[in-house]
Amino acid sequence: MIRHRIRLPLTQVAMAVLIGIAGGVYIYKPCFEPVRTRTATSTTNQMNPEEQKKENQTN
Protein backbone atom coordinates (compact mmCIF):
# COMPACT_ATOMS: atom_id res chain seq x y z
CA MET A 1 0.00 0.00 0.00
CA ILE A 2 1.57 3.28 -1.12
CA ARG A 3 0.53 6.47 0.58
CA HIS A 4 0.87 9.82 -1.06
CA ARG A 5 2.39 12.59 1.00
CA ILE A 6 0.36 15.69 1.53
CA ARG A 7 2.51 18.58 0.39
CA LEU A 8 2.39 21.86 2.24
CA PRO A 9 2.36 25.00 0.15
CA LEU A 10 5.45 27.17 0.35
CA THR A 11 3.44 30.07 1.78
CA GLN A 12 2.30 27.96 4.75
CA VAL A 13 5.83 26.77 5.43
CA ALA A 14 7.17 30.33 5.22
CA MET A 15 4.45 31.61 7.57
CA ALA A 16 5.19 28.85 10.10
CA VAL A 17 8.91 29.65 9.99
CA LEU A 18 8.32 33.38 10.50
CA ILE A 19 5.95 32.78 13.41
CA GLY A 20 8.45 30.37 14.97
CA ILE A 21 11.32 32.81 14.69
CA ALA A 22 9.23 35.70 16.04
CA GLY A 23 8.07 33.59 18.97
CA GLY A 24 11.61 32.51 19.76
CA VAL A 25 12.89 36.06 19.73
CA TYR A 26 10.00 37.17 21.94
CA ILE A 27 10.64 34.44 24.50
CA TYR A 28 14.43 34.80 24.59
CA LYS A 29 14.46 38.60 24.28
CA PRO A 30 15.95 39.13 27.80
CA CYS A 31 18.97 37.05 26.77
CA PHE A 32 19.86 39.60 24.10
CA GLU A 33 19.42 42.71 26.27
CA PRO A 34 22.51 44.16 27.97
CA VAL A 35 22.83 43.59 31.68
CA ARG A 36 22.02 46.66 33.75
CA THR A 37 24.44 47.51 36.49
CA ARG A 38 23.72 49.20 39.79
CA THR A 39 25.62 52.33 38.76
CA ALA A 40 23.49 52.74 35.66
CA THR A 41 20.23 52.52 37.59
CA SER A 42 21.41 54.79 40.39
CA THR A 43 22.38 57.58 37.98
CA THR A 44 19.03 57.43 36.20
CA ASN A 45 17.15 57.63 39.48
CA GLN A 46 18.83 60.90 40.46
CA MET A 47 16.63 63.94 39.94
CA ASN A 48 17.71 67.48 39.36
CA PRO A 49 16.72 70.03 42.06
CA GLU A 50 13.69 71.29 40.12
CA GLU A 51 12.24 67.80 39.84
CA GLN A 52 12.87 67.20 43.55
CA LYS A 53 10.93 70.38 44.39
CA LYS A 54 8.01 69.24 42.24
CA GLU A 55 8.03 65.82 43.94
CA ASN A 56 8.08 67.43 47.40
CA GLN A 57 5.21 69.77 46.50
CA THR A 58 2.99 66.94 45.27
CA ASN A 59 3.62 64.86 48.39
PDB file of N, CA, C and O in Angstrom:
ATOM      1  N   MET A   1       0.843  -1.167   0.000  1.00  0.00           N
ATOM      2  CA  MET A   1       0.000   0.000   0.000  1.00  0.00           C
ATOM      3  C   MET A   1       0.899   1.245   0.000  1.00  0.00           C
ATOM      4  O   MET A   1       1.706   1.428   0.912  1.00  0.00           O
ATOM      5  N   ILE A   2       0.764   2.069  -0.985  1.00  0.00           N
ATOM      6  CA  ILE A   2       1.568   3.279  -1.122  1.00  0.00           C
ATOM      7  C   ILE A   2       0.707   4.481  -0.742  1.00  0.00           C
ATOM      8  O   ILE A   2      -0.386   4.687  -1.271  1.00  0.00           O
ATOM      9  N   ARG A   3       1.235   5.258   0.186  1.00  0.00           N
ATOM     10  CA  ARG A   3       0.528   6.472   0.584  1.00  0.00           C
ATOM     11  C   ARG A   3       1.170   7.670  -0.095  1.00  0.00           C
ATOM     12  O   ARG A   3       2.389   7.735  -0.256  1.00  0.00           O
ATOM     13  N   HIS A   4       0.357   8.582  -0.475  1.00  0.00           N
ATOM     14  CA  HIS A   4       0.873   9.819  -1.063  1.00  0.00           C
ATOM     15  C   HIS A   4       1.038  10.848   0.050  1.00  0.00           C
ATOM     16  O   HIS A   4       0.168  11.006   0.907  1.00  0.00           O
ATOM     17  N   ARG A   5       2.147  11.529   0.017  1.00  0.00           N
ATOM     18  CA  ARG A   5       2.391  12.586   0.997  1.00  0.00           C
ATOM     19  C   ARG A   5       1.546  13.808   0.674  1.00  0.00           C
ATOM     20  O   ARG A   5       1.331  14.156  -0.488  1.00  0.00           O
ATOM     21  N   ILE A   6       1.082  14.435   1.716  1.00  0.00           N
ATOM     22  CA  ILE A   6       0.362  15.687   1.532  1.00  0.00           C
ATOM     23  C   ILE A   6       1.405  16.798   1.559  1.00  0.00           C
ATOM     24  O   ILE A   6       2.100  16.982   2.558  1.00  0.00           O
ATOM     25  N   ARG A   7       1.510  17.524   0.478  1.00  0.00           N
ATOM     26  CA  ARG A   7       2.510  18.582   0.388  1.00  0.00           C
ATOM     27  C   ARG A   7       1.944  19.871   0.940  1.00  0.00           C
ATOM     28  O   ARG A   7       0.797  20.231   0.674  1.00  0.00           O
ATOM     29  N   LEU A   8       2.764  20.558   1.713  1.00  0.00           N
ATOM     30  CA  LEU A   8       2.386  21.865   2.242  1.00  0.00           C
ATOM     31  C   LEU A   8       2.820  22.943   1.253  1.00  0.00           C
ATOM     32  O   LEU A   8       3.924  22.887   0.710  1.00  0.00           O
ATOM     33  N   PRO A   9       1.971  23.900   1.028  1.00  0.00           N
ATOM     34  CA  PRO A   9       2.363  25.001   0.146  1.00  0.00           C
ATOM     35  C   PRO A   9       3.503  25.807   0.767  1.00  0.00           C
ATOM     36  O   PRO A   9       3.639  25.888   1.988  1.00  0.00           O
ATOM     37  N   LEU A  10       4.299  26.388  -0.089  1.00  0.00           N
ATOM     38  CA  LEU A  10       5.453  27.173   0.349  1.00  0.00           C
ATOM     39  C   LEU A  10       5.029  28.335   1.238  1.00  0.00           C
ATOM     40  O   LEU A  10       5.748  28.685   2.173  1.00  0.00           O
ATOM     41  N   THR A  11       3.883  28.935   0.968  1.00  0.00           N
ATOM     42  CA  THR A  11       3.438  30.068   1.777  1.00  0.00           C
ATOM     43  C   THR A  11       3.147  29.640   3.212  1.00  0.00           C
ATOM     44  O   THR A  11       3.438  30.385   4.148  1.00  0.00           O
ATOM     45  N   GLN A  12       2.575  28.443   3.396  1.00  0.00           N
ATOM     46  CA  GLN A  12       2.297  27.963   4.746  1.00  0.00           C
ATOM     47  C   GLN A  12       3.581  27.642   5.495  1.00  0.00           C
ATOM     48  O   GLN A  12       3.689  27.914   6.691  1.00  0.00           O
ATOM     49  N   VAL A  13       4.545  27.069   4.805  1.00  0.00           N
ATOM     50  CA  VAL A  13       5.827  26.766   5.434  1.00  0.00           C
ATOM     51  C   VAL A  13       6.533  28.061   5.819  1.00  0.00           C
ATOM     52  O   VAL A  13       7.083  28.160   6.916  1.00  0.00           O
ATOM     53  N   ALA A  14       6.526  29.046   4.938  1.00  0.00           N
ATOM     54  CA  ALA A  14       7.170  30.329   5.222  1.00  0.00           C
ATOM     55  C   ALA A  14       6.497  31.025   6.403  1.00  0.00           C
ATOM     56  O   ALA A  14       7.179  31.602   7.250  1.00  0.00           O
ATOM     57  N   MET A  15       5.172  30.975   6.466  1.00  0.00           N
ATOM     58  CA  MET A  15       4.452  31.606   7.574  1.00  0.00           C
ATOM     59  C   MET A  15       4.779  30.910   8.893  1.00  0.00           C
ATOM     60  O   MET A  15       4.964  31.577   9.911  1.00  0.00           O
ATOM     61  N   ALA A  16       4.851  29.597   8.889  1.00  0.00           N
ATOM     62  CA  ALA A  16       5.188  28.854  10.102  1.00  0.00           C
ATOM     63  C   ALA A  16       6.602  29.177  10.565  1.00  0.00           C
ATOM     64  O   ALA A  16       6.850  29.297  11.765  1.00  0.00           O
ATOM     65  N   VAL A  17       7.519  29.317   9.634  1.00  0.00           N
ATOM     66  CA  VAL A  17       8.906  29.648   9.987  1.00  0.00           C
ATOM     67  C   VAL A  17       8.979  31.047  10.587  1.00  0.00           C
ATOM     68  O   VAL A  17       9.656  31.249  11.595  1.00  0.00           O
ATOM     69  N   LEU A  18       8.297  32.007   9.988  1.00  0.00           N
ATOM     70  CA  LEU A  18       8.318  33.380  10.502  1.00  0.00           C
ATOM     71  C   LEU A  18       7.691  33.462  11.895  1.00  0.00           C
ATOM     72  O   LEU A  18       8.213  34.148  12.774  1.00  0.00           O
ATOM     73  N   ILE A  19       6.580  32.768  12.091  1.00  0.00           N
ATOM     74  CA  ILE A  19       5.947  32.780  13.411  1.00  0.00           C
ATOM     75  C   ILE A  19       6.857  32.112  14.437  1.00  0.00           C
ATOM     76  O   ILE A  19       6.947  32.574  15.574  1.00  0.00           O
ATOM     77  N   GLY A  20       7.527  31.041  14.054  1.00  0.00           N
ATOM     78  CA  GLY A  20       8.445  30.365  14.967  1.00  0.00           C
ATOM     79  C   GLY A  20       9.620  31.241  15.358  1.00  0.00           C
ATOM     80  O   GLY A  20      10.003  31.284  16.527  1.00  0.00           O
ATOM     81  N   ILE A  21      10.186  31.929  14.404  1.00  0.00           N
ATOM     82  CA  ILE A  21      11.324  32.807  14.694  1.00  0.00           C
ATOM     83  C   ILE A  21      10.877  33.973  15.574  1.00  0.00           C
ATOM     84  O   ILE A  21      11.559  34.324  16.536  1.00  0.00           O
ATOM     85  N   ALA A  22       9.726  34.576  15.243  1.00  0.00           N
ATOM     86  CA  ALA A  22       9.226  35.699  16.039  1.00  0.00           C
ATOM     87  C   ALA A  22       8.926  35.256  17.474  1.00  0.00           C
ATOM     88  O   ALA A  22       9.222  35.983  18.423  1.00  0.00           O
ATOM     89  N   GLY A  23       8.352  34.091  17.629  1.00  0.00           N
ATOM     90  CA  GLY A  23       8.069  33.586  18.969  1.00  0.00           C
ATOM     91  C   GLY A  23       9.335  33.310  19.750  1.00  0.00           C
ATOM     92  O   GLY A  23       9.396  33.588  20.947  1.00  0.00           O
ATOM     93  N   GLY A  24      10.346  32.767  19.092  1.00  0.00           N
ATOM     94  CA  GLY A  24      11.611  32.508  19.763  1.00  0.00           C
ATOM     95  C   GLY A  24      12.303  33.775  20.203  1.00  0.00           C
ATOM     96  O   GLY A  24      12.860  33.836  21.299  1.00  0.00           O
ATOM     97  N   VAL A  25      12.273  34.778  19.364  1.00  0.00           N
ATOM     98  CA  VAL A  25      12.894  36.061  19.725  1.00  0.00           C
ATOM     99  C   VAL A  25      12.136  36.696  20.882  1.00  0.00           C
ATOM    100  O   VAL A  25      12.744  37.277  21.781  1.00  0.00           O
ATOM    101  N   TYR A  26      10.809  36.588  20.863  1.00  0.00           N
ATOM    102  CA  TYR A  26       9.997  37.173  21.942  1.00  0.00           C
ATOM    103  C   TYR A  26      10.286  36.489  23.276  1.00  0.00           C
ATOM    104  O   TYR A  26      10.397  37.156  24.304  1.00  0.00           O
ATOM    105  N   ILE A  27      10.408  35.178  23.262  1.00  0.00           N
ATOM    106  CA  ILE A  27      10.642  34.436  24.499  1.00  0.00           C
ATOM    107  C   ILE A  27      12.050  34.684  25.035  1.00  0.00           C
ATOM    108  O   ILE A  27      12.230  34.880  26.237  1.00  0.00           O
ATOM    109  N   TYR A  28      13.040  34.675  24.156  1.00  0.00           N
ATOM    110  CA  TYR A  28      14.433  34.796  24.594  1.00  0.00           C
ATOM    111  C   TYR A  28      14.951  36.218  24.509  1.00  0.00           C
ATOM    112  O   TYR A  28      16.163  36.431  24.550  1.00  0.00           O
ATOM    113  N   LYS A  29      14.067  37.197  24.391  1.00  0.00           N
ATOM    114  CA  LYS A  29      14.464  38.601  24.283  1.00  0.00           C
ATOM    115  C   LYS A  29      15.354  39.058  25.440  1.00  0.00           C
ATOM    116  O   LYS A  29      16.324  39.773  25.190  1.00  0.00           O
ATOM    117  N   PRO A  30      15.074  38.683  26.701  1.00  0.00           N
ATOM    118  CA  PRO A  30      15.946  39.128  27.796  1.00  0.00           C
ATOM    119  C   PRO A  30      17.392  38.634  27.655  1.00  0.00           C
ATOM    120  O   PRO A  30      18.307  39.258  28.191  1.00  0.00           O
ATOM    121  N   CYS A  31      17.603  37.544  26.953  1.00  0.00           N
ATOM    122  CA  CYS A  31      18.973  37.047  26.772  1.00  0.00           C
ATOM    123  C   CYS A  31      19.799  37.992  25.913  1.00  0.00           C
ATOM    124  O   CYS A  31      21.020  38.055  26.056  1.00  0.00           O
ATOM    125  N   PHE A  32      19.138  38.732  25.018  1.00  0.00           N
ATOM    126  CA  PHE A  32      19.863  39.605  24.104  1.00  0.00           C
ATOM    127  C   PHE A  32      20.027  41.017  24.642  1.00  0.00           C
ATOM    128  O   PHE A  32      20.806  41.793  24.087  1.00  0.00           O
ATOM    129  N   GLU A  33      19.313  41.373  25.711  1.00  0.00           N
ATOM    130  CA  GLU A  33      19.421  42.714  26.268  1.00  0.00           C
ATOM    131  C   GLU A  33      20.676  42.828  27.127  1.00  0.00           C
ATOM    132  O   GLU A  33      21.059  41.863  27.788  1.00  0.00           O
ATOM    133  N   PRO A  34      21.319  43.990  27.127  1.00  0.00           N
ATOM    134  CA  PRO A  34      22.508  44.158  27.966  1.00  0.00           C
ATOM    135  C   PRO A  34      22.141  44.136  29.448  1.00  0.00           C
ATOM    136  O   PRO A  34      21.043  44.534  29.838  1.00  0.00           O
ATOM    137  N   VAL A  35      23.060  43.676  30.245  1.00  0.00           N
ATOM    138  CA  VAL A  35      22.832  43.593  31.684  1.00  0.00           C
ATOM    139  C   VAL A  35      22.951  44.988  32.281  1.00  0.00           C
ATOM    140  O   VAL A  35      23.902  45.717  31.997  1.00  0.00           O
ATOM    141  N   ARG A  36      21.983  45.350  33.106  1.00  0.00           N
ATOM    142  CA  ARG A  36      22.019  46.661  33.748  1.00  0.00           C
ATOM    143  C   ARG A  36      22.814  46.540  35.038  1.00  0.00           C
ATOM    144  O   ARG A  36      22.667  45.577  35.792  1.00  0.00           O
ATOM    145  N   THR A  37      23.643  47.518  35.273  1.00  0.00           N
ATOM    146  CA  THR A  37      24.438  47.510  36.494  1.00  0.00           C
ATOM    147  C   THR A  37      23.818  48.443  37.513  1.00  0.00           C
ATOM    148  O   THR A  37      22.944  49.243  37.179  1.00  0.00           O
ATOM    149  N   ARG A  38      24.261  48.345  38.740  1.00  0.00           N
ATOM    150  CA  ARG A  38      23.717  49.203  39.789  1.00  0.00           C
ATOM    151  C   ARG A  38      24.052  50.665  39.541  1.00  0.00           C
ATOM    152  O   ARG A  38      23.241  51.541  39.840  1.00  0.00           O
ATOM    153  N   THR A  39      25.233  50.942  39.001  1.00  0.00           N
ATOM    154  CA  THR A  39      25.619  52.334  38.765  1.00  0.00           C
ATOM    155  C   THR A  39      24.733  52.967  37.704  1.00  0.00           C
ATOM    156  O   THR A  39      24.413  54.153  37.786  1.00  0.00           O
ATOM    157  N   ALA A  40      24.338  52.186  36.713  1.00  0.00           N
ATOM    158  CA  ALA A  40      23.490  52.739  35.656  1.00  0.00           C
ATOM    159  C   ALA A  40      22.111  53.070  36.193  1.00  0.00           C
ATOM    160  O   ALA A  40      21.534  54.090  35.815  1.00  0.00           O
ATOM    161  N   THR A  41      21.572  52.236  37.060  1.00  0.00           N
ATOM    162  CA  THR A  41      20.234  52.515  37.589  1.00  0.00           C
ATOM    163  C   THR A  41      20.275  53.627  38.625  1.00  0.00           C
ATOM    164  O   THR A  41      19.310  54.383  38.741  1.00  0.00           O
ATOM    165  N   SER A  42      21.356  53.753  39.378  1.00  0.00           N
ATOM    166  CA  SER A  42      21.411  54.795  40.393  1.00  0.00           C
ATOM    167  C   SER A  42      21.552  56.178  39.761  1.00  0.00           C
ATOM    168  O   SER A  42      21.038  57.154  40.307  1.00  0.00           O
ATOM    169  N   THR A  43      22.235  56.280  38.629  1.00  0.00           N
ATOM    170  CA  THR A  43      22.378  57.583  37.981  1.00  0.00           C
ATOM    171  C   THR A  43      21.081  58.004  37.307  1.00  0.00           C
ATOM    172  O   THR A  43      20.797  59.199  37.214  1.00  0.00           O
ATOM    173  N   THR A  44      20.293  57.054  36.838  1.00  0.00           N
ATOM    174  CA  THR A  44      19.034  57.430  36.196  1.00  0.00           C
ATOM    175  C   THR A  44      17.983  57.800  37.223  1.00  0.00           C
ATOM    176  O   THR A  44      17.039  58.525  36.908  1.00  0.00           O
ATOM    177  N   ASN A  45      18.131  57.314  38.448  1.00  0.00           N
ATOM    178  CA  ASN A  45      17.150  57.628  39.484  1.00  0.00           C
ATOM    179  C   ASN A  45      17.397  58.985  40.133  1.00  0.00           C
ATOM    180  O   ASN A  45      16.546  59.468  40.879  1.00  0.00           O
ATOM    181  N   GLN A  46      18.531  59.605  39.870  1.00  0.00           N
ATOM    182  CA  GLN A  46      18.835  60.897  40.460  1.00  0.00           C
ATOM    183  C   GLN A  46      18.036  61.976  39.732  1.00  0.00           C
ATOM    184  O   GLN A  46      17.982  62.006  38.502  1.00  0.00           O
ATOM    185  N   MET A  47      17.421  62.856  40.513  1.00  0.00           N
ATOM    186  CA  MET A  47      16.632  63.939  39.939  1.00  0.00           C
ATOM    187  C   MET A  47      17.371  65.253  40.119  1.00  0.00           C
ATOM    188  O   MET A  47      18.129  65.436  41.071  1.00  0.00           O
ATOM    189  N   ASN A  48      17.135  66.158  39.189  1.00  0.00           N
ATOM    190  CA  ASN A  48      17.713  67.475  39.362  1.00  0.00           C
ATOM    191  C   ASN A  48      16.899  68.229  40.414  1.00  0.00           C
ATOM    192  O   ASN A  48      15.793  67.798  40.740  1.00  0.00           O
ATOM    193  N   PRO A  49      17.404  69.332  40.954  1.00  0.00           N
ATOM    194  CA  PRO A  49      16.720  70.032  42.059  1.00  0.00           C
ATOM    195  C   PRO A  49      15.299  70.471  41.722  1.00  0.00           C
ATOM    196  O   PRO A  49      14.431  70.447  42.594  1.00  0.00           O
ATOM    197  N   GLU A  50      15.043  70.868  40.484  1.00  0.00           N
ATOM    198  CA  GLU A  50      13.690  71.293  40.117  1.00  0.00           C
ATOM    199  C   GLU A  50      12.704  70.129  40.213  1.00  0.00           C
ATOM    200  O   GLU A  50      11.585  70.299  40.697  1.00  0.00           O
ATOM    201  N   GLU A  51      13.114  68.962  39.757  1.00  0.00           N
ATOM    202  CA  GLU A  51      12.243  67.796  39.836  1.00  0.00           C
ATOM    203  C   GLU A  51      12.016  67.387  41.283  1.00  0.00           C
ATOM    204  O   GLU A  51      10.925  66.935  41.632  1.00  0.00           O
ATOM    205  N   GLN A  52      13.030  67.537  42.131  1.00  0.00           N
ATOM    206  CA  GLN A  52      12.873  67.204  43.546  1.00  0.00           C
ATOM    207  C   GLN A  52      11.867  68.141  44.206  1.00  0.00           C
ATOM    208  O   GLN A  52      11.075  67.706  45.043  1.00  0.00           O
ATOM    209  N   LYS A  53      11.888  69.432  43.836  1.00  0.00           N
ATOM    210  CA  LYS A  53      10.932  70.380  44.388  1.00  0.00           C
ATOM    211  C   LYS A  53       9.509  70.010  43.987  1.00  0.00           C
ATOM    212  O   LYS A  53       8.589  70.074  44.803  1.00  0.00           O
ATOM    213  N   LYS A  54       9.334  69.618  42.712  1.00  0.00           N
ATOM    214  CA  LYS A  54       8.010  69.236  42.240  1.00  0.00           C
ATOM    215  C   LYS A  54       7.515  67.989  42.983  1.00  0.00           C
ATOM    216  O   LYS A  54       6.338  67.902  43.332  1.00  0.00           O
ATOM    217  N   GLU A  55       8.403  67.033  43.222  1.00  0.00           N
ATOM    218  CA  GLU A  55       8.030  65.819  43.944  1.00  0.00           C
ATOM    219  C   GLU A  55       7.627  66.163  45.378  1.00  0.00           C
ATOM    220  O   GLU A  55       6.645  65.631  45.896  1.00  0.00           O
ATOM    221  N   ASN A  56       8.388  67.054  46.017  1.00  0.00           N
ATOM    222  CA  ASN A  56       8.079  67.432  47.399  1.00  0.00           C
ATOM    223  C   ASN A  56       6.759  68.200  47.493  1.00  0.00           C
ATOM    224  O   ASN A  56       6.030  68.065  48.476  1.00  0.00           O
ATOM    225  N   GLN A  57       6.454  68.997  46.481  1.00  0.00           N
ATOM    226  CA  GLN A  57       5.214  69.768  46.504  1.00  0.00           C
ATOM    227  C   GLN A  57       4.004  68.863  46.325  1.00  0.00           C
ATOM    228  O   GLN A  57       2.960  69.099  46.934  1.00  0.00           O
ATOM    229  N   THR A  58       4.130  67.833  45.502  1.00  0.00           N
ATOM    230  CA  THR A  58       2.991  66.944  45.271  1.00  0.00           C
ATOM    231  C   THR A  58       2.756  66.025  46.446  1.00  0.00           C
ATOM    232  O   THR A  58       1.634  65.560  46.646  1.00  0.00           O
ATOM    233  N   ASN A  59       3.784  65.749  47.229  1.00  0.00           N
ATOM    234  CA  ASN A  59       3.625  64.858  48.393  1.00  0.00           C
ATOM    235  C   ASN A  59       3.243  65.637  49.558  1.00  0.00           C
ATOM    236  O   ASN A  59       3.059  65.080  50.640  1.00  0.00           O
TER     237      ASN A  59
END
